[in-house]
Amino acid sequence: MMSNALRMTVTSAGGLLKQSPCSAARVFTTATQAVPVQMDRLPPPEPGICCGQGCANCVWLVYANELIDYYHGEDFHKVAKEIEKKVSDINVRAYVLSELRIKWKKAH
């Protein structure tokens, strides 16, 4: 099993896959799409996984995108309420909600 802090690069038939320290446990990204880890539920990231550096693929942003997919067709406020319940750090919550609003507006 790989450590969450491990940064790795893997070449595959689908292209180059990269994994950042923050997103190691949740998602592999390619140049064109993110491939979420299959899960039965949408648990929030484990405490301490977020490095707090404002990464483009922050585990909280990945989680917010998973919520958007899960609540597809639902009101933005439903997703925002879920984020507000699950993200205890005020600064991280504000960052995730602002990024989520931007993505939501672009998608709708």
Phi and psi in radians as a Rosetta constraint file:
Dihedral C 1 N 2 CA 2 C 2 CIRCULARHARMONIC -1.526 0.35
Dihedral N 2 CA 2 C 2 N 3 CIRCULARHARMONIC 2.570 0.35
Dihedral C 2 N 3 CA 3 C 3 CIRCULARHARMONIC -1.268 0.35
Dihedral N 3 CA 3 C 3 N 4 CIRCULARHARMONIC 2.549 0.35
Dihedral C 3 N 4 CA 4 C 4 CIRCULARHARMONIC -1.117 0.35
Dihedral N 4 CA 4 C 4 N 5 CIRCULARHARMONIC -0.404 0.35
Dihedral C 4 N 5 CA 5 C 5 CIRCULARHARMONIC -1.516 0.35
Dihedral N 5 CA 5 C 5 N 6 CIRCULARHARMONIC -0.017 0.35
Dihedral C 5 N 6 CA 6 C 6 CIRCULARHARMONIC -1.378 0.35
Dihedral N 6 CA 6 C 6 N 7 CIRCULARHARMONIC 2.248 0.35
Dihedral C 6 N 7 CA 7 C 7 CIRCULARHARMONIC -1.795 0.35
Dihedral N 7 CA 7 C 7 N 8 CIRCULARHARMONIC 2.210 0.35
Dihedral C 7 N 8 CA 8 C 8 CIRCULARHARMONIC -2.442 0.35
Dihedral N 8 CA 8 C 8 N 9 CIRCULARHARMONIC 2.752 0.35
Dihedral C 8 N 9 CA 9 C 9 CIRCULARHARMONIC -2.252 0.35
Dihedral N 9 CA 9 C 9 N 10 CIRCULARHARMONIC 2.308 0.35
Dihedral C 9 N 10 CA 10 C 10 CIRCULARHARMONIC -2.258 0.35
Dihedral N 10 CA 10 C 10 N 11 CIRCULARHARMONIC 2.348 0.35
Dihedral C 10 N 11 CA 11 C 11 CIRCULARHARMONIC -1.716 0.35
Dihedral N 11 CA 11 C 11 N 12 CIRCULARHARMONIC 2.313 0.35
Dihedral C 11 N 12 CA 12 C 12 CIRCULARHARMONIC -2.424 0.35
Dihedral N 12 CA 12 C 12 N 13 CIRCULARHARMONIC 3.099 0.35
Dihedral C 12 N 13 CA 13 C 13 CIRCULARHARMONIC -1.057 0.35
Dihedral N 13 CA 13 C 13 N 14 CIRCULARHARMONIC -0.513 0.35
Dihedral C 13 N 14 CA 14 C 14 CIRCULARHARMONIC -1.434 0.35
Dihedral N 14 CA 14 C 14 N 15 CIRCULARHARMONIC -0.073 0.35
Dihedral C 14 N 15 CA 15 C 15 CIRCULARHARMONIC 2.094 0.35
Dihedral N 15 CA 15 C 15 N 16 CIRCULARHARMONIC -2.817 0.35
Dihedral C 15 N 16 CA 16 C 16 CIRCULARHARMONIC -1.562 0.35
Dihedral N 16 CA 16 C 16 N 17 CIRCULARHARMONIC 2.203 0.35
Dihedral C 16 N 17 CA 17 C 17 CIRCULARHARMONIC -1.872 0.35
Dihedral N 17 CA 17 C 17 N 18 CIRCULARHARMONIC 2.334 0.35
Dihedral C 17 N 18 CA 18 C 18 CIRCULARHARMONIC -2.136 0.35
Dihedral N 18 CA 18 C 18 N 19 CIRCULARHARMONIC 2.635 0.35
Dihedral C 18 N 19 CA 19 C 19 CIRCULARHARMONIC -2.357 0.35
Dihedral N 19 CA 19 C 19 N 20 CIRCULARHARMONIC 2.197 0.35
Dihedral C 19 N 20 CA 20 C 20 CIRCULARHARMONIC -1.657 0.35
Dihedral N 20 CA 20 C 20 N 21 CIRCULARHARMONIC 2.853 0.35
Dihedral C 20 N 21 CA 21 C 21 CIRCULARHARMONIC -1.007 0.35
Dihedral N 21 CA 21 C 21 N 22 CIRCULARHARMONIC -0.726 0.35
Dihedral C 21 N 22 CA 22 C 22 CIRCULARHARMONIC -1.263 0.35
Dihedral N 22 CA 22 C 22 N 23 CIRCULARHARMONIC -0.595 0.35
Dihedral C 22 N 23 CA 23 C 23 CIRCULARHARMONIC -1.712 0.35
Dihedral N 23 CA 23 C 23 N 24 CIRCULARHARMONIC 0.106 0.35
Dihedral C 23 N 24 CA 24 C 24 CIRCULARHARMONIC -0.970 0.35
Dihedral N 24 CA 24 C 24 N 25 CIRCULARHARMONIC -0.663 0.35
Dihedral C 24 N 25 CA 25 C 25 CIRCULARHARMONIC -1.485 0.35
Dihedral N 25 CA 25 C 25 N 26 CIRCULARHARMONIC -0.147 0.35
Dihedral C 25 N 26 CA 26 C 26 CIRCULARHARMONIC -2.076 0.35
Dihedral N 26 CA 26 C 26 N 27 CIRCULARHARMONIC -0.667 0.35
Dihedral C 26 N 27 CA 27 C 27 CIRCULARHARMONIC -2.732 0.35
Dihedral N 27 CA 27 C 27 N 28 CIRCULARHARMONIC 2.521 0.35
Dihedral C 27 N 28 CA 28 C 28 CIRCULARHARMONIC -1.734 0.35
Dihedral N 28 CA 28 C 28 N 29 CIRCULARHARMONIC 2.487 0.35
Dihedral C 28 N 29 CA 29 C 29 CIRCULARHARMONIC -2.037 0.35
Dihedral N 29 CA 29 C 29 N 30 CIRCULARHARMONIC 2.554 0.35
Dihedral C 29 N 30 CA 30 C 30 CIRCULARHARMONIC -2.059 0.35
Dihedral N 30 CA 30 C 30 N 31 CIRCULARHARMONIC 3.111 0.35
Dihedral C 30 N 31 CA 31 C 31 CIRCULARHARMONIC -1.142 0.35
Dihedral N 31 CA 31 C 31 N 32 CIRCULARHARMONIC -0.414 0.35
Dihedral C 31 N 32 CA 32 C 32 CIRCULARHARMONIC -1.946 0.35
Dihedral N 32 CA 32 C 32 N 33 CIRCULARHARMONIC -0.426 0.35
Dihedral C 32 N 33 CA 33 C 33 CIRCULARHARMONIC -2.757 0.35
Dihedral N 33 CA 33 C 33 N 34 CIRCULARHARMONIC 2.816 0.35
Dihedral C 33 N 34 CA 34 C 34 CIRCULARHARMONIC -1.757 0.35
Dihedral N 34 CA 34 C 34 N 35 CIRCULARHARMONIC 2.470 0.35
Dihedral C 34 N 35 CA 35 C 35 CIRCULARHARMONIC -2.002 0.35
Dihedral N 35 CA 35 C 35 N 36 CIRCULARHARMONIC 1.756 0.35
Dihedral C 35 N 36 CA 36 C 36 CIRCULARHARMONIC -1.185 0.35
Dihedral N 36 CA 36 C 36 N 37 CIRCULARHARMONIC 2.607 0.35
Dihedral C 36 N 37 CA 37 C 37 CIRCULARHARMONIC -1.190 0.35
Dihedral N 37 CA 37 C 37 N 38 CIRCULARHARMONIC 2.367 0.35
Dihedral C 37 N 38 CA 38 C 38 CIRCULARHARMONIC -1.230 0.35
Dihedral N 38 CA 38 C 38 N 39 CIRCULARHARMONIC 2.288 0.35
Dihedral C 38 N 39 CA 39 C 39 CIRCULARHARMONIC -2.517 0.35
Dihedral N 39 CA 39 C 39 N 40 CIRCULARHARMONIC 2.686 0.35
Dihedral C 39 N 40 CA 40 C 40 CIRCULARHARMONIC -1.302 0.35
Dihedral N 40 CA 40 C 40 N 41 CIRCULARHARMONIC -0.599 0.35
Dihedral C 40 N 41 CA 41 C 41 CIRCULARHARMONIC -2.250 0.35
Dihedral N 41 CA 41 C 41 N 42 CIRCULARHARMONIC -3.107 0.35
Dihedral C 41 N 42 CA 42 C 42 CIRCULARHARMONIC -1.993 0.35
Dihedral N 42 CA 42 C 42 N 43 CIRCULARHARMONIC 1.296 0.35
Dihedral C 42 N 43 CA 43 C 43 CIRCULARHARMONIC -1.272 0.35
Dihedral N 43 CA 43 C 43 N 44 CIRCULARHARMONIC 2.530 0.35
Dihedral C 43 N 44 CA 44 C 44 CIRCULARHARMONIC -1.197 0.35
Dihedral N 44 CA 44 C 44 N 45 CIRCULARHARMONIC 2.834 0.35
Dihedral C 44 N 45 CA 45 C 45 CIRCULARHARMONIC -1.025 0.35
Dihedral N 45 CA 45 C 45 N 46 CIRCULARHARMONIC 2.638 0.35
Dihedral C 45 N 46 CA 46 C 46 CIRCULARHARMONIC -1.125 0.35
Dihedral N 46 CA 46 C 46 N 47 CIRCULARHARMONIC 2.540 0.35
Dihedral C 46 N 47 CA 47 C 47 CIRCULARHARMONIC -1.006 0.35
Dihedral N 47 CA 47 C 47 N 48 CIRCULARHARMONIC 2.399 0.35
Dihedral C 47 N 48 CA 48 C 48 CIRCULARHARMONIC 1.566 0.35
Dihedral N 48 CA 48 C 48 N 49 CIRCULARHARMONIC -0.155 0.35
Dihedral C 48 N 49 CA 49 C 49 CIRCULARHARMONIC -1.270 0.35
Dihedral N 49 CA 49 C 49 N 50 CIRCULARHARMONIC -0.662 0.35
Dihedral C 49 N 50 CA 50 C 50 CIRCULARHARMONIC -1.186 0.35
Dihedral N 50 CA 50 C 50 N 51 CIRCULARHARMONIC 2.271 0.35
Dihedral C 50 N 51 CA 51 C 51 CIRCULARHARMONIC -1.474 0.35
Dihedral N 51 CA 51 C 51 N 52 CIRCULARHARMONIC -0.236 0.35
Dihedral C 51 N 52 CA 52 C 52 CIRCULARHARMONIC 1.352 0.35
Dihedral N 52 CA 52 C 52 N 53 CIRCULARHARMONIC 0.242 0.35
Dihedral C 52 N 53 CA 53 C 53 CIRCULARHARMONIC -1.612 0.35
Dihedral N 53 CA 53 C 53 N 54 CIRCULARHARMONIC -0.005 0.35
Dihedral C 53 N 54 CA 54 C 54 CIRCULARHARMONIC 1.282 0.35
Dihedral N 54 CA 54 C 54 N 55 CIRCULARHARMONIC 0.653 0.35
Dihedral C 54 N 55 CA 55 C 55 CIRCULARHARMONIC -1.022 0.35
Dihedral N 55 CA 55 C 55 N 56 CIRCULARHARMONIC 2.566 0.35
Dihedral C 55 N 56 CA 56 C 56 CIRCULARHARMONIC -1.116 0.35
Dihedral N 56 CA 56 C 56 N 57 CIRCULARHARMONIC -0.490 0.35
Dihedral C 56 N 57 CA 57 C 57 CIRCULARHARMONIC -2.034 0.35
Dihedral N 57 CA 57 C 57 N 58 CIRCULARHARMONIC 0.758 0.35
Dihedral C 57 N 58 CA 58 C 58 CIRCULARHARMONIC -0.938 0.35
Dihedral N 58 CA 58 C 58 N 59 CIRCULARHARMONIC 2.499 0.35
Dihedral C 58 N 59 CA 59 C 59 CIRCULARHARMONIC -1.017 0.35
Dihedral N 59 CA 59 C 59 N 60 CIRCULARHARMONIC -0.539 0.35
Dihedral C 59 N 60 CA 60 C 60 CIRCULARHARMONIC -1.263 0.35
Dihedral N 60 CA 60 C 60 N 61 CIRCULARHARMONIC -0.602 0.35
Dihedral C 60 N 61 CA 61 C 61 CIRCULARHARMONIC -1.226 0.35
Dihedral N 61 CA 61 C 61 N 62 CIRCULARHARMONIC -0.671 0.35
Dihedral C 61 N 62 CA 62 C 62 CIRCULARHARMONIC -1.066 0.35
Dihedral N 62 CA 62 C 62 N 63 CIRCULARHARMONIC -0.775 0.35
Dihedral C 62 N 63 CA 63 C 63 CIRCULARHARMONIC -1.075 0.35
Dihedral N 63 CA 63 C 63 N 64 CIRCULARHARMONIC -0.750 0.35
Dihedral C 63 N 64 CA 64 C 64 CIRCULARHARMONIC -1.075 0.35
Dihedral N 64 CA 64 C 64 N 65 CIRCULARHARMONIC -0.720 0.35
Dihedral C 64 N 65 CA 65 C 65 CIRCULARHARMONIC -1.138 0.35
Dihedral N 65 CA 65 C 65 N 66 CIRCULARHARMONIC -0.646 0.35
Dihedral C 65 N 66 CA 66 C 66 CIRCULARHARMONIC -1.115 0.35
Dihedral N 66 CA 66 C 66 N 67 CIRCULARHARMONIC -0.678 0.35
Dihedral C 66 N 67 CA 67 C 67 CIRCULARHARMONIC -1.127 0.35
Dihedral N 67 CA 67 C 67 N 68 CIRCULARHARMONIC -0.704 0.35
Dihedral C 67 N 68 CA 68 C 68 CIRCULARHARMONIC -1.038 0.35
Dihedral N 68 CA 68 C 68 N 69 CIRCULARHARMONIC -0.798 0.35
Dihedral C 68 N 69 CA 69 C 69 CIRCULARHARMONIC -1.106 0.35
Dihedral N 69 CA 69 C 69 N 70 CIRCULARHARMONIC -0.741 0.35
Dihedral C 69 N 70 CA 70 C 70 CIRCULARHARMONIC -1.127 0.35
Dihedral N 70 CA 70 C 70 N 71 CIRCULARHARMONIC -0.743 0.35
Dihedral C 70 N 71 CA 71 C 71 CIRCULARHARMONIC -1.663 0.35
Dihedral N 71 CA 71 C 71 N 72 CIRCULARHARMONIC 0.484 0.35
Dihedral C 71 N 72 CA 72 C 72 CIRCULARHARMONIC -0.855 0.35
Dihedral N 72 CA 72 C 72 N 73 CIRCULARHARMONIC 2.224 0.35
Dihedral C 72 N 73 CA 73 C 73 CIRCULARHARMONIC 1.528 0.35
Dihedral N 73 CA 73 C 73 N 74 CIRCULARHARMONIC -0.124 0.35
Dihedral C 73 N 74 CA 74 C 74 CIRCULARHARMONIC -1.502 0.35
Dihedral N 74 CA 74 C 74 N 75 CIRCULARHARMONIC 2.978 0.35
Dihedral C 74 N 75 CA 75 C 75 CIRCULARHARMONIC -1.230 0.35
Dihedral N 75 CA 75 C 75 N 76 CIRCULARHARMONIC 2.510 0.35
Dihedral C 75 N 76 CA 76 C 76 CIRCULARHARMONIC -0.955 0.35
Dihedral N 76 CA 76 C 76 N 77 CIRCULARHARMONIC -0.654 0.35
Dihedral C 76 N 77 CA 77 C 77 CIRCULARHARMONIC -1.116 0.35
Dihedral N 77 CA 77 C 77 N 78 CIRCULARHARMONIC -0.496 0.35
Dihedral C 77 N 78 CA 78 C 78 CIRCULARHARMONIC -1.164 0.35
Dihedral N 78 CA 78 C 78 N 79 CIRCULARHARMONIC -0.753 0.35
Dihedral C 78 N 79 CA 79 C 79 CIRCULARHARMONIC -1.170 0.35
Dihedral N 79 CA 79 C 79 N 80 CIRCULARHARMONIC -0.753 0.35
Dihedral C 79 N 80 CA 80 C 80 CIRCULARHARMONIC -1.068 0.35
Dihedral N 80 CA 80 C 80 N 81 CIRCULARHARMONIC -0.698 0.35
Dihedral C 80 N 81 CA 81 C 81 CIRCULARHARMONIC -1.100 0.35
Dihedral N 81 CA 81 C 81 N 82 CIRCULARHARMONIC -0.690 0.35
Dihedral C 81 N 82 CA 82 C 82 CIRCULARHARMONIC -1.097 0.35
Dihedral N 82 CA 82 C 82 N 83 CIRCULARHARMONIC -0.756 0.35
Dihedral C 82 N 83 CA 83 C 83 CIRCULARHARMONIC -1.087 0.35
Dihedral N 83 CA 83 C 83 N 84 CIRCULARHARMONIC -0.788 0.35
Dihedral C 83 N 84 CA 84 C 84 CIRCULARHARMONIC -1.066 0.35
Dihedral N 84 CA 84 C 84 N 85 CIRCULARHARMONIC -0.602 0.35
Dihedral C 84 N 85 CA 85 C 85 CIRCULARHARMONIC -1.275 0.35
Dihedral N 85 CA 85 C 85 N 86 CIRCULARHARMONIC -0.657 0.35
Dihedral C 85 N 86 CA 86 C 86 CIRCULARHARMONIC -1.598 0.35
Dihedral N 86 CA 86 C 86 N 87 CIRCULARHARMONIC -0.444 0.35
Dihedral C 86 N 87 CA 87 C 87 CIRCULARHARMONIC -1.761 0.35
Dihedral N 87 CA 87 C 87 N 88 CIRCULARHARMONIC 1.859 0.35
Dihedral C 87 N 88 CA 88 C 88 CIRCULARHARMONIC -1.410 0.35
Dihedral N 88 CA 88 C 88 N 89 CIRCULARHARMONIC -0.544 0.35
Dihedral C 88 N 89 CA 89 C 89 CIRCULARHARMONIC -1.270 0.35
Dihedral N 89 CA 89 C 89 N 90 CIRCULARHARMONIC 2.116 0.35
Dihedral C 89 N 90 CA 90 C 90 CIRCULARHARMONIC -1.056 0.35
Dihedral N 90 CA 90 C 90 N 91 CIRCULARHARMONIC -0.744 0.35
Dihedral C 90 N 91 CA 91 C 91 CIRCULARHARMONIC -1.180 0.35
Dihedral N 91 CA 91 C 91 N 92 CIRCULARHARMONIC -0.762 0.35
Dihedral C 91 N 92 CA 92 C 92 CIRCULARHARMONIC -1.116 0.35
Dihedral N 92 CA 92 C 92 N 93 CIRCULARHARMONIC -0.737 0.35
Dihedral C 92 N 93 CA 93 C 93 CIRCULARHARMONIC -1.045 0.35
Dihedral N 93 CA 93 C 93 N 94 CIRCULARHARMONIC -0.809 0.35
Dihedral C 93 N 94 CA 94 C 94 CIRCULARHARMONIC -1.084 0.35
Dihedral N 94 CA 94 C 94 N 95 CIRCULARHARMONIC -0.733 0.35
Dihedral C 94 N 95 CA 95 C 95 CIRCULARHARMONIC -1.101 0.35
Dihedral N 95 CA 95 C 95 N 96 CIRCULARHARMONIC -0.846 0.35
Dihedral C 95 N 96 CA 96 C 96 CIRCULARHARMONIC -1.113 0.35
Dihedral N 96 CA 96 C 96 N 97 CIRCULARHARMONIC -0.762 0.35
Dihedral C 96 N 97 CA 97 C 97 CIRCULARHARMONIC -1.129 0.35
Dihedral N 97 CA 97 C 97 N 98 CIRCULARHARMONIC -0.668 0.35
Dihedral C 97 N 98 CA 98 C 98 CIRCULARHARMONIC -1.174 0.35
Dihedral N 98 CA 98 C 98 N 99 CIRCULARHARMONIC -0.740 0.35
Dihedral C 98 N 99 CA 99 C 99 CIRCULARHARMONIC -1.126 0.35
Dihedral N 99 CA 99 C 99 N 100 CIRCULARHARMONIC -0.684 0.35
Dihedral C 99 N 100 CA 100 C 100 CIRCULARHARMONIC -1.112 0.35
Dihedral N 100 CA 100 C 100 N 101 CIRCULARHARMONIC -0.747 0.35
Dihedral C 100 N 101 CA 101 C 101 CIRCULARHARMONIC -1.043 0.35
Dihedral N 101 CA 101 C 101 N 102 CIRCULARHARMONIC -0.762 0.35
Dihedral C 101 N 102 CA 102 C 102 CIRCULARHARMONIC -1.070 0.35
Dihedral N 102 CA 102 C 102 N 103 CIRCULARHARMONIC -0.846 0.35
Dihedral C 102 N 103 CA 103 C 103 CIRCULARHARMONIC -1.138 0.35
Dihedral N 103 CA 103 C 103 N 104 CIRCULARHARMONIC -0.683 0.35
Dihedral C 103 N 104 CA 104 C 104 CIRCULARHARMONIC -1.115 0.35
Dihedral N 104 CA 104 C 104 N 105 CIRCULARHARMONIC -0.751 0.35
Dihedral C 104 N 105 CA 105 C 105 CIRCULARHARMONIC -1.131 0.35
Dihedral N 105 CA 105 C 105 N 106 CIRCULARHARMONIC -0.680 0.35
Dihedral C 105 N 106 CA 106 C 106 CIRCULARHARMONIC -1.152 0.35
Dihedral N 106 CA 106 C 106 N 107 CIRCULARHARMONIC -0.638 0.35
Dihedral C 106 N 107 CA 107 C 107 CIRCULARHARMONIC -1.384 0.35
Dihedral N 107 CA 107 C 107 N 108 CIRCULARHARMONIC -0.406 0.35
